[in-house]
Amino acid sequence: MDQLRHSLLSAPVIEKNDYEYFVHPISDGVPMLEPSLLREIVIGIIRKADLDVDKIVTPAAMGIHLSTAVSLMTDIPLVVVRKRSYGLEGEVPLSQVTGYSKAEMYINDVSGGDRVLLLDDVLSTGGTLRGITGALEEIGAEIVDVVAVIGKIGGENRLAETDYEAKTLIDVDVEGGEVLIVNEEGSG
């Protein structure tokens, strides 16, 4: 994970509502995402995740590029949790609460008994992943694994209040306007 490490150490940090937020191509789409970085991350996900699943589930928007690449490499279908309701049969709404925002999201195309891999870009407050795990449980899906590329240490992790633990590829903290690498192997 040399490229991921280097890219995080050079990531700019901004403050949003008293929350230190690093700006990174994986989590924000800026600066530009180099294919070699995406390839390194996808290989890391494939090595770390339990891929004995029926579907990959990812939240819009920044999980889409990662999950699409993993889907292409594994032939596992992809379901995107959207920020807009389409009103399709079986659509399930959920609330997403992060360290800096609140929103409604919607899941389609997941059924009871589906075995899923939940994949996201960053685990920070755990608000997005907690909302999705709750909705997947309500549907009756089996959450086989939860993987986030980057784990941001510090503060409340709402996912810790669930039965799920996210694996990460690398863990970071943000202090004094800088990204610090906490664990280069990530968790799990």
VENKACOR-V251143 format. One record per residue. RES is the residue in one letter. SS is DSSP state (alpha for helix, beta for strand, coil for the rest). NEAR is the number of other ideal C-beta (glycine too) atoms within 8 Angstrom. D_LAST is the distance of its C-alpha to the last C-alpha in Angstrom with 2 decimals. Layout:
# VENKACOR-V251143
res=RES ss=SS near=NEAR d_last=D_LAST
res=RES ss=SS near=NEAR d_last=D_LAST
This chain:
# VENKACOR-V251143
res=M ss=coil near=10 d_last=15.45
res=D ss=alpha near=6 d_last=18.81
res=Q ss=alpha near=10 d_last=20.39
res=L ss=alpha near=16 d_last=17.67
res=R ss=alpha near=11 d_last=17.79
res=H ss=alpha near=8 d_last=21.58
res=S ss=alpha near=12 d_last=21.93
res=L ss=alpha near=14 d_last=20.01
res=L ss=alpha near=8 d_last=22.09
res=S ss=coil near=5 d_last=25.19
res=A ss=coil near=10 d_last=24.38
res=P ss=coil near=5 d_last=27.10
res=V ss=beta near=12 d_last=26.41
res=I ss=beta near=7 d_last=28.60
res=E ss=beta near=8 d_last=29.15
res=K ss=beta near=6 d_last=29.33
res=N ss=coil near=5 d_last=30.68
res=D ss=coil near=3 d_last=29.51
res=Y ss=beta near=8 d_last=25.97
res=E ss=beta near=9 d_last=24.94
res=Y ss=beta near=10 d_last=23.71
res=F ss=beta near=13 d_last=22.85
res=V ss=coil near=11 d_last=24.52
res=H ss=coil near=10 d_last=22.66
res=P ss=alpha near=12 d_last=23.39
res=I ss=alpha near=15 d_last=20.05
res=S ss=alpha near=10 d_last=20.43
res=D ss=alpha near=8 d_last=24.23
res=G ss=coil near=6 d_last=25.84
res=V ss=coil near=6 d_last=27.61
res=P ss=coil near=4 d_last=28.22
res=M ss=coil near=5 d_last=28.58
res=L ss=coil near=9 d_last=25.58
res=E ss=coil near=8 d_last=26.16
res=P ss=alpha near=6 d_last=25.48
res=S ss=alpha near=7 d_last=23.93
res=L ss=alpha near=13 d_last=21.23
res=L ss=alpha near=12 d_last=20.56
res=R ss=alpha near=9 d_last=20.55
res=E ss=alpha near=12 d_last=18.04
res=I ss=alpha near=14 d_last=15.60
res=V ss=alpha near=12 d_last=16.35
res=I ss=alpha near=8 d_last=15.83
res=G ss=alpha near=12 d_last=12.37
res=I ss=alpha near=14 d_last=11.59
res=I ss=alpha near=11 d_last=13.42
res=R ss=alpha near=6 d_last=11.61
res=K ss=alpha near=10 d_last=8.02
res=A ss=coil near=12 d_last=9.35
res=D ss=coil near=7 d_last=11.13
res=L ss=coil near=8 d_last=14.60
res=D ss=coil near=5 d_last=16.71
res=V ss=coil near=12 d_last=17.92
res=D ss=coil near=7 d_last=21.32
res=K ss=beta near=14 d_last=20.57
res=I ss=beta near=15 d_last=18.38
res=V ss=beta near=14 d_last=18.97
res=T ss=beta near=15 d_last=18.93
res=P ss=beta near=12 d_last=20.87
res=A ss=coil near=11 d_last=23.87
res=A ss=coil near=7 d_last=24.40
res=M ss=coil near=14 d_last=21.74
res=G ss=coil near=13 d_last=19.29
res=I ss=alpha near=10 d_last=22.23
res=H ss=alpha near=9 d_last=22.45
res=L ss=alpha near=18 d_last=18.81
res=S ss=alpha near=13 d_last=18.94
res=T ss=alpha near=9 d_last=22.40
res=A ss=alpha near=11 d_last=21.45
res=V ss=alpha near=15 d_last=18.58
res=S ss=alpha near=12 d_last=21.17
res=L ss=alpha near=7 d_last=23.77
res=M ss=alpha near=7 d_last=21.73
res=T ss=alpha near=9 d_last=20.62
res=D ss=coil near=4 d_last=23.64
res=I ss=coil near=12 d_last=21.65
res=P ss=beta near=7 d_last=23.76
res=L ss=beta near=10 d_last=22.77
res=V ss=beta near=13 d_last=23.56
res=V ss=beta near=10 d_last=23.91
res=V ss=beta near=13 d_last=23.98
res=R ss=beta near=10 d_last=27.17
res=K ss=coil near=8 d_last=28.75
res=R ss=coil near=5 d_last=32.06
res=S ss=coil near=8 d_last=33.46
res=Y ss=coil near=8 d_last=35.21
res=G ss=coil near=4 d_last=36.56
res=L ss=coil near=6 d_last=35.61
res=E ss=coil near=3 d_last=35.77
res=G ss=coil near=7 d_last=32.57
res=E ss=coil near=11 d_last=31.24
res=V ss=beta near=11 d_last=29.06
res=P ss=beta near=9 d_last=29.08
res=L ss=beta near=13 d_last=26.38
res=S ss=beta near=9 d_last=26.30
res=Q ss=beta near=14 d_last=23.98
res=V ss=beta near=9 d_last=24.05
res=T ss=coil near=10 d_last=22.38
res=G ss=coil near=7 d_last=23.23
res=Y ss=coil near=7 d_last=26.22
res=S ss=coil near=6 d_last=27.28
res=K ss=beta near=6 d_last=27.91
res=A ss=beta near=7 d_last=28.55
res=E ss=beta near=9 d_last=28.97
res=M ss=beta near=16 d_last=27.07
res=Y ss=beta near=14 d_last=27.87
res=I ss=beta near=15 d_last=26.22
res=N ss=coil near=11 d_last=28.36
res=D ss=coil near=7 d_last=27.98
res=V ss=coil near=13 d_last=25.36
res=S ss=coil near=9 d_last=26.88
res=G ss=coil near=6 d_last=26.29
res=G ss=coil near=7 d_last=24.49
res=D ss=coil near=11 d_last=22.76
res=R ss=beta near=10 d_last=19.24
res=V ss=beta near=16 d_last=17.34
res=L ss=beta near=15 d_last=14.37
res=L ss=beta near=15 d_last=14.31
res=L ss=beta near=15 d_last=13.92
res=D ss=beta near=16 d_last=14.94
res=D ss=beta near=10 d_last=15.70
res=V ss=beta near=12 d_last=14.77
res=L ss=beta near=13 d_last=13.18
res=S ss=coil near=8 d_last=15.83
res=T ss=coil near=10 d_last=17.62
res=G ss=coil near=14 d_last=15.79
res=G ss=alpha near=11 d_last=19.34
res=T ss=alpha near=11 d_last=19.27
res=L ss=alpha near=16 d_last=16.20
res=R ss=alpha near=12 d_last=17.65
res=G ss=alpha near=13 d_last=20.97
res=I ss=alpha near=16 d_last=19.76
res=T ss=alpha near=14 d_last=17.82
res=G ss=alpha near=10 d_last=21.05
res=A ss=alpha near=13 d_last=23.23
res=L ss=alpha near=14 d_last=21.32
res=E ss=alpha near=9 d_last=21.67
res=E ss=alpha near=7 d_last=25.32
res=I ss=alpha near=12 d_last=25.83
res=G ss=coil near=7 d_last=24.44
res=A ss=coil near=14 d_last=21.71
res=E ss=beta near=7 d_last=18.72
res=I ss=beta near=11 d_last=15.43
res=V ss=beta near=9 d_last=13.41
res=D ss=beta near=10 d_last=10.33
res=V ss=beta near=14 d_last=9.86
res=V ss=beta near=16 d_last=9.00
res=A ss=beta near=14 d_last=10.63
res=V ss=beta near=15 d_last=11.70
res=I ss=beta near=17 d_last=12.32
res=G ss=beta near=15 d_last=11.14
res=K ss=beta near=13 d_last=14.43
res=I ss=coil near=7 d_last=14.39
res=G ss=coil near=5 d_last=17.45
res=G ss=coil near=7 d_last=19.43
res=E ss=coil near=5 d_last=18.86
res=N ss=coil near=8 d_last=15.75
res=R ss=alpha near=12 d_last=17.39
res=L ss=alpha near=14 d_last=14.32
res=A ss=alpha near=7 d_last=13.74
res=E ss=alpha near=6 d_last=17.10
res=T ss=coil near=9 d_last=15.92
res=D ss=coil near=2 d_last=14.31
res=Y ss=coil near=10 d_last=11.32
res=E ss=coil near=8 d_last=8.00
res=A ss=coil near=15 d_last=7.18
res=K ss=beta near=13 d_last=4.56
res=T ss=beta near=15 d_last=6.77
res=L ss=beta near=13 d_last=8.71
res=I ss=beta near=16 d_last=10.40
res=D ss=beta near=13 d_last=11.12
res=V ss=beta near=14 d_last=14.84
res=D ss=beta near=10 d_last=17.56
res=V ss=beta near=13 d_last=21.12
res=E ss=beta near=7 d_last=23.94
res=G ss=coil near=3 d_last=27.59
res=G ss=coil near=6 d_last=27.29
res=E ss=beta near=7 d_last=24.85
res=V ss=beta near=11 d_last=21.24
res=L ss=beta near=8 d_last=19.49
res=I ss=beta near=11 d_last=16.38
res=V ss=beta near=8 d_last=14.26
res=N ss=beta near=10 d_last=11.27
res=E ss=coil near=7 d_last=12.00
res=E ss=coil near=4 d_last=8.77
res=G ss=coil near=12 d_last=6.91
res=S ss=coil near=9 d_last=3.77
res=G ss=coil near=8 d_last=0.00
